[in-house]
Amino acid sequence: MANEGRSPADIEIEFPLVNFGGGKNGDEKAKTAMFDLTHETYSPFNGCQNWQVFIFCCTYGFAHKKVKKTPPGAPAMPASAFKSETRDVMRAIAIADTENLRIIKKASGKDGYVRICEEYAYSALIEVYNRIKSLDDGKVKSGEEVVNKMIKEMEASRS
């Protein structure tokens, strides 16, 4: 086995920069969506860091079985933004997606668990942004209500 003799620290060191689609040479809509979600007062993510929006979008994309889309551009989020618990969520999504426990040993590369999460997050980012910005087409009163509704949808998709 190629991974024998490697410590958990060795595996963690391999965790790459993360791409949400809005980095250098990326998708301008993704960049705007991420900025607005973390800076606009209508957004419940106002004041949050990009990784928090990324993880929400990733879980939303996975729960709704979105078609994964490879984000364009260069990775822009540092590995240091993703703490151990967050990486565990990413690994869990990748295990569920691939039905393969070995995925947890491969963070980087086109078949690594980070890429799987990038693809789910990117596939959901604009929908999450539009739903929050439009207050679900005016059906709710706040961005927080939109996020709560989205969380309930994710929970319902598990059944």
Residue frames as a rotation matrix with the C-alpha (Angstrom) as fourth column:
MET 1
0.573 0.820 0.000 0.00
0.820 -0.573 0.000 0.00
0.000 0.000 -1.000 0.00
ALA 2
-0.050 -0.613 0.788 1.33
0.578 -0.661 -0.478 3.41
0.814 0.432 0.388 -0.95
ASN 3
0.368 0.300 0.880 -0.02
-0.367 -0.823 0.434 5.09
0.854 -0.483 -0.193 2.19
GLU 4
0.808 -0.115 -0.578 1.56
0.519 0.602 0.606 2.70
0.279 -0.790 0.546 4.71
GLY 5
-0.134 -0.917 -0.376 4.09
0.991 -0.120 -0.061 4.35
0.011 -0.381 0.924 6.97
ARG 6
-0.571 0.012 0.821 2.46
0.207 -0.965 0.158 7.75
0.794 0.260 0.549 6.55
SER 7
-0.786 0.265 -0.559 1.17
0.557 -0.091 -0.826 9.52
-0.270 -0.960 -0.076 9.61
PRO 8
0.319 0.946 0.056 -2.10
0.921 -0.296 -0.252 11.44
-0.221 0.132 -0.966 9.82
ALA 9
0.308 -0.290 -0.906 0.06
0.043 -0.947 0.318 14.59
-0.950 -0.137 -0.280 9.80
ASP 10
-0.779 -0.614 0.130 1.56
0.115 0.065 0.991 13.53
-0.617 0.787 0.020 6.45
ILE 11
-0.376 0.738 0.561 -1.92
0.926 0.273 0.262 13.13
0.040 0.618 -0.785 5.01
GLU 12
0.557 0.593 -0.582 -3.01
0.658 -0.742 -0.127 16.52
-0.507 -0.313 -0.803 6.42
ILE 13
-0.242 -0.739 -0.629 0.02
0.042 -0.656 0.754 18.21
-0.969 0.156 0.190 4.87
GLU 14
-0.832 -0.087 0.548 -1.25
0.512 0.263 0.818 17.14
-0.215 0.961 -0.174 1.45
PHE 15
0.207 0.967 -0.147 -4.46
0.811 -0.254 -0.527 19.13
-0.547 -0.010 -0.837 1.89
PRO 16
-0.495 -0.486 0.721 -4.40
0.854 -0.426 0.299 21.55
0.162 0.764 0.625 -1.06
LEU 17
-0.880 0.327 -0.344 -5.59
-0.283 -0.944 -0.171 25.09
-0.381 -0.053 0.923 -1.64
VAL 18
-0.375 0.841 0.390 -9.33
0.661 0.537 -0.524 24.95
-0.650 0.061 -0.757 -2.25
ASN 19
-0.995 0.040 0.092 -11.11
0.052 -0.581 0.812 26.28
0.086 0.813 0.576 -5.34
PHE 20
-0.309 0.944 -0.117 -14.60
0.376 0.008 -0.926 27.76
-0.873 -0.330 -0.358 -5.11
GLY 21
0.164 0.348 0.923 -14.52
0.976 0.079 -0.204 29.01
-0.144 0.934 -0.327 -8.69
GLY 22
0.939 0.325 0.108 -13.81
0.336 -0.936 -0.101 32.65
0.068 0.131 -0.989 -7.99
GLY 23
0.324 -0.900 -0.291 -10.03
0.391 -0.153 0.908 32.67
-0.862 -0.408 0.302 -7.78
LYS 24
-0.289 -0.547 -0.785 -7.64
-0.521 -0.599 0.609 34.00
-0.803 0.585 -0.112 -10.40
ASN 25
-0.819 0.038 -0.573 -9.03
-0.555 0.200 0.807 33.35
0.146 0.979 -0.143 -13.90
GLY 26
-0.839 0.535 0.100 -12.20
0.418 0.750 -0.513 32.05
-0.349 -0.389 -0.853 -12.30
ASP 27
-0.224 0.899 0.376 -15.91
0.836 -0.021 0.549 32.66
0.501 0.437 -0.747 -12.65
GLU 28
-0.847 -0.112 0.520 -16.78
-0.052 -0.956 -0.290 36.31
0.529 -0.272 0.804 -11.95
LYS 29
0.168 0.974 0.150 -20.30
-0.455 -0.058 0.888 35.31
0.874 -0.217 0.434 -10.87
ALA 30
0.479 -0.064 -0.875 -18.86
0.609 0.742 0.279 32.89
0.632 -0.667 0.395 -8.31
LYS 31
-0.621 -0.774 -0.125 -16.47
0.668 -0.438 -0.602 35.56
0.411 -0.457 0.789 -7.04
THR 32
-0.602 0.486 0.634 -19.30
-0.425 -0.867 0.260 38.10
0.676 -0.113 0.728 -6.71
ALA 33
0.446 0.824 -0.348 -21.59
-0.146 0.451 0.881 35.54
0.883 -0.342 0.322 -5.05
MET 34
0.141 -0.471 -0.871 -18.97
0.855 0.501 -0.133 34.58
0.499 -0.726 0.473 -2.46
PHE 35
-0.853 -0.477 0.213 -18.13
0.335 -0.812 -0.477 38.23
0.401 -0.335 0.853 -1.75
ASP 36
-0.334 0.806 0.489 -21.79
-0.535 -0.589 0.605 39.26
0.776 -0.060 0.628 -1.41
LEU 37
0.490 0.557 -0.670 -22.68
0.179 0.688 0.703 36.29
0.853 -0.465 0.238 0.78
THR 38
0.042 -0.560 -0.827 -19.88
0.963 0.242 -0.115 37.18
0.265 -0.792 0.550 3.21
HIS 39
-0.864 -0.494 -0.096 -20.30
0.503 -0.842 -0.194 40.99
0.015 -0.216 0.976 3.08
GLU 40
-0.576 0.698 0.426 -23.91
-0.167 -0.611 0.774 42.00
0.800 0.375 0.468 2.38
THR 41
-0.775 0.269 0.573 -26.32
-0.625 -0.181 -0.760 42.67
-0.101 -0.946 0.308 5.24
TYR 42
0.272 0.935 -0.226 -29.09
-0.953 0.295 0.073 40.55
0.135 0.195 0.971 3.68
SER 43
0.158 -0.299 -0.941 -26.89
-0.305 0.892 -0.335 37.47
0.939 0.340 0.050 3.94
PRO 44
0.964 0.165 0.210 -26.84
-0.251 0.299 0.921 35.27
0.089 -0.940 0.330 7.03
PHE 45
0.538 -0.842 -0.031 -23.19
0.840 0.539 -0.067 34.60
0.073 0.010 0.997 6.10
ASN 46
0.625 -0.292 0.724 -22.34
-0.067 -0.944 -0.323 38.31
0.778 0.153 -0.609 6.51
GLY 47
0.431 -0.568 0.702 -19.10
-0.900 -0.332 0.284 38.41
0.071 -0.754 -0.653 8.51
CYS 48
0.782 -0.147 0.606 -18.36
-0.029 0.962 0.272 34.74
-0.623 -0.230 0.748 7.89
GLN 49
-0.298 -0.923 -0.244 -15.32
-0.551 -0.042 0.833 33.41
-0.779 0.382 -0.496 6.13
ASN 50
-0.112 0.221 -0.969 -15.38
-0.983 0.118 0.141 31.93
0.145 0.968 0.204 2.63
TRP 51
-0.895 -0.278 -0.350 -14.81
-0.258 0.961 -0.103 28.39
0.365 -0.002 -0.931 3.90
GLN 52
-0.699 0.692 0.179 -18.12
-0.035 0.217 -0.975 28.55
-0.714 -0.689 -0.128 5.81
VAL 53
0.196 0.733 -0.652 -20.06
-0.801 -0.264 -0.537 29.42
-0.566 0.627 0.535 2.67
PHE 54
-0.381 -0.448 -0.809 -18.07
-0.847 0.520 0.111 26.77
0.371 0.728 -0.577 0.79
ILE 55
-0.997 -0.013 0.072 -19.01
-0.045 0.881 -0.471 24.01
-0.058 -0.473 -0.879 3.28
PHE 56
-0.257 0.966 -0.013 -22.67
-0.245 -0.078 -0.966 25.04
-0.935 -0.245 0.257 3.28
CYS 57
0.221 0.319 -0.922 -22.76
-0.947 -0.154 -0.280 25.01
-0.231 0.935 0.268 -0.53
CYS 58
-0.686 -0.549 -0.478 -20.92
-0.636 0.771 0.028 21.70
0.354 0.323 -0.878 -0.63
THR 59
-0.879 0.394 0.269 -23.39
0.096 0.698 -0.709 20.01
-0.467 -0.598 -0.652 1.73
TYR 60
0.036 0.922 -0.385 -26.33
-0.455 -0.328 -0.828 21.60
-0.890 0.205 0.408 -0.09
GLY 61
-0.042 -0.141 -0.989 -25.00
-0.997 0.067 0.032 20.44
0.061 0.988 -0.144 -3.47
PHE 62
-0.917 -0.339 -0.208 -24.42
-0.320 0.940 -0.119 16.93
0.236 -0.043 -0.971 -2.18
ALA 63
-0.676 0.703 0.219 -27.79
0.032 0.325 -0.945 16.68
-0.736 -0.632 -0.242 -0.40
HIS 64
0.294 0.827 -0.479 -29.63
-0.475 -0.309 -0.824 17.84
-0.829 0.470 0.302 -3.52
LYS 65
0.167 -0.295 0.941 -27.64
0.548 0.821 0.160 15.49
-0.820 0.489 0.299 -5.75
LYS 66
0.680 -0.018 -0.733 -26.43
-0.458 -0.791 -0.405 18.37
-0.573 0.611 -0.546 -7.90
VAL 67
0.835 -0.494 0.242 -24.39
0.502 0.501 -0.705 17.46
0.227 0.710 0.666 -10.94
LYS 68
0.386 -0.770 -0.508 -20.83
0.487 -0.297 0.821 18.16
-0.784 -0.564 0.261 -9.87
LYS 69
0.911 -0.148 0.385 -19.10
0.265 -0.506 -0.821 20.93
0.316 0.850 -0.422 -11.80
THR 70
0.064 -0.961 -0.268 -15.37
0.998 0.055 0.042 21.52
-0.026 -0.270 0.962 -11.80
PRO 71
0.767 0.230 -0.599 -14.77
0.319 -0.947 0.046 25.11
-0.557 -0.227 -0.799 -10.70
PRO 72
0.630 -0.557 0.541 -12.72
0.523 -0.212 -0.826 27.26
0.575 0.803 0.158 -13.07
GLY 73
0.607 -0.432 0.667 -9.72
-0.471 -0.872 -0.136 29.27
0.640 -0.232 -0.733 -12.09
ALA 74
-0.389 -0.878 -0.281 -7.02
-0.080 0.336 -0.939 28.88
0.918 -0.342 -0.201 -9.50
PRO 75
0.262 0.414 -0.871 -7.61
0.819 0.382 0.428 27.65
0.510 -0.826 -0.239 -5.97
ALA 76
-0.073 -0.234 0.969 -7.85
-0.073 -0.968 -0.239 30.61
0.995 -0.088 0.054 -3.61
MET 77
0.750 0.383 0.540 -8.79
-0.544 -0.107 0.832 29.34
0.377 -0.917 0.128 -0.14
PRO 78
-0.284 -0.957 0.062 -5.83
-0.810 0.205 -0.549 28.32
0.513 -0.206 -0.833 2.01
ALA 79
-0.139 0.144 -0.980 -5.69
0.194 0.974 0.116 24.87
0.971 -0.174 -0.164 3.53
SER 80
-0.919 -0.313 -0.240 -5.32
0.291 -0.127 -0.948 26.52
0.267 -0.941 0.208 6.95
ALA 81
-0.570 0.784 0.247 -8.93
-0.787 -0.607 0.110 27.77
0.236 -0.132 0.963 6.70
PHE 82
0.351 0.707 -0.614 -10.17
-0.518 0.693 0.502 24.19
0.780 0.142 0.609 6.85
LYS 83
-0.242 -0.385 0.890 -9.88
-0.969 0.137 -0.204 22.90
-0.044 -0.912 -0.407 10.41
SER 84
-0.957 -0.272 0.103 -9.97
-0.276 0.961 -0.033 19.24
-0.090 -0.060 -0.994 11.34
GLU 85
-0.390 0.884 0.259 -13.74
0.161 0.342 -0.926 19.09
-0.907 -0.319 -0.276 11.91
THR 86
0.344 0.488 -0.802 -14.41
-0.660 -0.482 -0.576 20.75
-0.668 0.728 0.156 8.56
ARG 87
-0.479 -0.594 -0.646 -12.07
-0.870 0.417 0.262 18.36
0.114 0.688 -0.717 6.80
ASP 88
-0.870 0.223 0.440 -13.98
0.015 0.904 -0.428 15.51
-0.493 -0.366 -0.790 8.45
VAL 89
0.188 0.965 -0.183 -17.22
-0.161 -0.153 -0.975 16.82
-0.969 0.213 0.127 6.90
MET 90
0.181 -0.194 -0.964 -15.49
-0.964 -0.232 -0.134 16.97
-0.197 0.953 -0.229 3.53
ARG 91
-0.845 -0.530 -0.077 -14.23
-0.535 0.836 0.120 13.40
0.001 0.142 -0.990 3.93
ALA 92
-0.520 0.727 0.448 -17.70
0.094 0.570 -0.816 12.19
-0.849 -0.382 -0.365 4.92
ILE 93
0.428 0.659 -0.619 -19.22
-0.545 -0.359 -0.758 13.73
-0.722 0.661 0.205 1.80
ALA 94
-0.148 -0.582 -0.800 -16.54
-0.983 0.174 0.055 12.13
0.107 0.794 -0.598 -0.35
ILE 95
-0.912 -0.125 0.391 -17.08
-0.225 0.949 -0.222 8.72
-0.343 -0.290 -0.893 1.27
ALA 96
-0.063 0.978 0.198 -20.81
0.055 0.201 -0.978 8.97
-0.997 -0.050 -0.066 0.63
ASP 97
0.422 0.197 -0.885 -20.21
-0.769 -0.439 -0.464 10.15
-0.480 0.877 -0.034 -2.93
THR 98
-0.200 -0.647 -0.736 -17.67
-0.921 0.381 -0.084 7.47
0.335 0.660 -0.672 -3.86
GLU 99
0.862 0.490 0.132 -18.83
-0.493 0.747 0.447 4.71
0.121 -0.450 0.885 -1.49
ASN 100
0.454 -0.810 -0.372 -15.14
0.457 0.570 -0.683 4.18
0.765 0.140 0.629 -0.80
LEU 101
0.933 -0.098 -0.347 -13.49
0.305 -0.299 0.904 4.70
-0.193 -0.949 -0.249 2.60
ARG 102
0.097 -0.985 0.143 -10.05
0.948 0.135 0.288 4.93
-0.303 0.107 0.947 1.01
ILE 103
0.365 0.105 0.925 -10.93
0.613 -0.775 -0.154 8.38
0.701 0.623 -0.347 -0.33
ILE 104
0.995 0.070 -0.068 -10.07
0.097 -0.616 0.781 9.86
0.013 -0.784 -0.620 3.08
LYS 105
0.343 -0.939 -0.035 -6.39
0.544 0.168 0.822 9.19
-0.766 -0.301 0.568 2.43
LYS 106
-0.472 -0.479 0.740 -6.35
0.881 -0.241 0.407 11.27
-0.016 0.844 0.536 -0.75
ALA 107
0.040 0.460 -0.887 -6.99
0.452 -0.800 -0.394 14.97
-0.891 -0.386 -0.240 -0.27
SER 108
-0.079 -0.185 -0.980 -5.58
-0.545 -0.815 0.198 16.36
-0.835 0.550 -0.037 -3.49
GLY 109
-0.939 -0.312 0.143 -5.74
-0.023 0.474 0.880 15.57
-0.342 0.824 -0.453 -7.17
LYS 110
-0.638 0.708 -0.304 -8.62
-0.672 -0.319 0.669 15.19
0.376 0.631 0.679 -9.60
ASP 111
0.068 0.686 -0.724 -9.99
0.021 0.725 0.689 12.21
0.997 -0.062 0.034 -7.69
GLY 112
-0.844 -0.417 -0.337 -9.28
0.360 0.026 -0.933 13.50
0.398 -0.909 0.128 -4.18
TYR 113
-0.134 0.861 -0.490 -11.90
0.990 0.101 -0.094 14.37
-0.032 -0.498 -0.867 -1.61
VAL 114
-0.437 -0.032 -0.899 -11.20
0.223 -0.972 -0.074 18.10
-0.872 -0.233 0.431 -1.85
ARG 115
-0.975 0.066 -0.214 -12.04
-0.224 -0.277 0.934 18.07
0.002 0.958 0.285 -5.57
ILE 116
-0.519 0.840 -0.159 -15.31
0.735 0.534 0.418 16.24
0.436 0.100 -0.895 -4.89
CYS 117
-0.010 0.506 -0.863 -16.27
0.858 -0.439 -0.268 18.94
-0.514 -0.743 -0.429 -2.40
GLU 118
-0.721 -0.290 -0.629 -15.17
-0.046 -0.886 0.461 21.74
-0.691 0.361 0.626 -4.72
GLU 119
-0.936 0.351 0.022 -17.40
0.080 0.152 0.985 20.35
0.342 0.924 -0.170 -7.44
TYR 120
-0.158 0.916 -0.368 -20.44
0.950 0.243 0.197 20.08
0.270 -0.319 -0.909 -5.16
ALA 121
-0.147 0.061 -0.987 -19.86
0.608 -0.782 -0.139 23.55
-0.780 -0.621 0.078 -3.71
TYR 122
-0.880 -0.244 -0.407 -19.42
-0.141 -0.684 0.716 25.16
-0.453 0.688 0.567 -7.11
SER 123
-0.769 0.631 0.100 -22.51
0.424 0.386 0.819 23.41
0.478 0.673 -0.565 -8.48
ALA 124
0.088 0.863 -0.498 -24.62
0.975 0.027 0.219 24.89
0.202 -0.505 -0.839 -5.67
LEU 125
-0.650 -0.473 -0.595 -23.04
0.668 -0.730 -0.149 28.32
-0.364 -0.494 0.790 -5.06
ILE 126
-0.948 0.274 0.162 -25.12
-0.128 -0.794 0.594 30.39
0.291 0.542 0.788 -7.49
GLU 127
-0.097 0.957 -0.274 -28.38
0.313 0.291 0.904 28.71
0.945 0.002 -0.328 -6.43
VAL 128
-0.017 0.018 -1.000 -27.59
1.000 0.024 -0.017 29.32
0.024 -1.000 -0.019 -2.75
TYR 129
-0.870 -0.390 -0.302 -26.67
0.392 -0.918 0.057 32.92
-0.300 -0.069 0.951 -3.54
ASN 130
-0.761 0.614 0.210 -29.80
-0.122 -0.453 0.883 33.55
0.637 0.647 0.420 -5.63
ARG 131
0.063 0.818 -0.572 -32.11
0.633 0.410 0.657 32.00
0.772 -0.403 -0.492 -3.04
ILE 132
-0.169 -0.186 -0.968 -30.63
0.943 -0.316 -0.103 34.09
-0.286 -0.930 0.229 -0.23
LYS 133
-0.955 -0.270 -0.121 -30.46
0.223 -0.926 0.304 37.31
-0.194 0.263 0.945 -2.24
SER 134
-0.640 0.764 0.082 -34.05
-0.218 -0.283 0.934 36.99
0.737 0.580 0.347 -3.52
LEU 135
-0.640 0.375 0.671 -35.35
-0.697 0.085 -0.712 35.75
-0.324 -0.923 0.207 -0.15
ASP 136
-0.758 0.292 0.584 -36.54
0.375 0.927 0.022 32.64
-0.534 0.235 -0.812 -1.98
ASP 137
-0.711 0.427 0.559 -38.30
0.460 -0.319 0.829 34.81
0.532 0.846 0.031 -4.56
GLY 138
-0.610 0.410 0.678 -39.89
-0.543 -0.840 0.019 36.87
0.577 -0.356 0.735 -1.79
LYS 139
0.199 0.737 -0.646 -41.45
0.016 0.657 0.754 33.88
0.980 -0.161 0.119 -0.02
VAL 140
0.324 -0.146 -0.935 -39.60
0.926 0.250 0.282 34.51
0.192 -0.957 0.216 3.26
LYS 141
0.974 0.213 0.082 -38.61
0.185 -0.947 0.263 37.60
0.134 -0.241 -0.961 5.24
SER 142
0.577 -0.813 0.073 -34.88
-0.718 -0.463 0.520 37.07
-0.389 -0.353 -0.851 5.82
GLY 143
0.077 -0.690 -0.719 -31.75
-0.775 0.413 -0.479 35.34
0.628 0.594 -0.503 4.62
GLU 144
-0.737 -0.318 0.596 -31.74
-0.658 0.539 -0.526 33.37
-0.154 -0.780 -0.606 7.85
GLU 145
0.189 0.889 0.417 -35.17
-0.557 0.447 -0.700 31.97
-0.809 -0.100 0.579 7.00
VAL 146
0.621 -0.039 -0.783 -33.87
-0.744 0.287 -0.604 30.94
0.248 0.957 0.149 3.57
VAL 147
-0.444 -0.873 -0.202 -30.91
-0.711 0.480 -0.514 29.10
0.546 -0.085 -0.833 5.13
ASN 148
-0.556 0.312 0.770 -33.18
-0.594 0.499 -0.631 27.41
-0.581 -0.808 -0.092 7.68
LYS 149
0.581 0.800 -0.150 -35.46
-0.632 0.328 -0.702 26.31
-0.512 0.503 0.696 4.85
MET 150
0.334 -0.557 -0.761 -32.48
-0.752 0.329 -0.571 24.98
0.568 0.763 -0.309 2.92
ILE 151
-0.718 -0.584 0.380 -31.26
-0.688 0.512 -0.514 23.05
0.106 -0.630 -0.769 5.96
LYS 152
-0.073 0.785 0.615 -34.72
-0.558 0.479 -0.678 21.49
-0.827 -0.392 0.403 6.36
GLU 153
0.721 0.283 -0.633 -34.61
-0.693 0.287 -0.661 20.50
-0.006 0.915 0.404 2.68
MET 154
-0.218 -0.886 -0.409 -31.23
-0.755 0.419 -0.505 18.85
0.619 0.198 -0.760 3.22
GLU 155
-0.691 0.014 0.723 -32.52
-0.608 0.529 -0.592 16.99
-0.391 -0.848 -0.357 6.26
ALA 156
0.370 0.916 0.154 -35.58
-0.593 0.361 -0.720 15.82
-0.715 0.175 0.676 4.32
SER 157
0.437 -0.250 -0.864 -33.37
-0.829 0.262 -0.495 14.53
0.350 0.932 -0.092 1.49
ARG 158
-0.648 -0.720 0.249 -31.80
-0.757 0.571 -0.319 12.02
0.088 -0.395 -0.915 3.90
SER 159
-0.212 0.634 0.744 -35.06
-0.512 0.576 -0.637 10.12
-0.832 -0.516 0.202 4.27
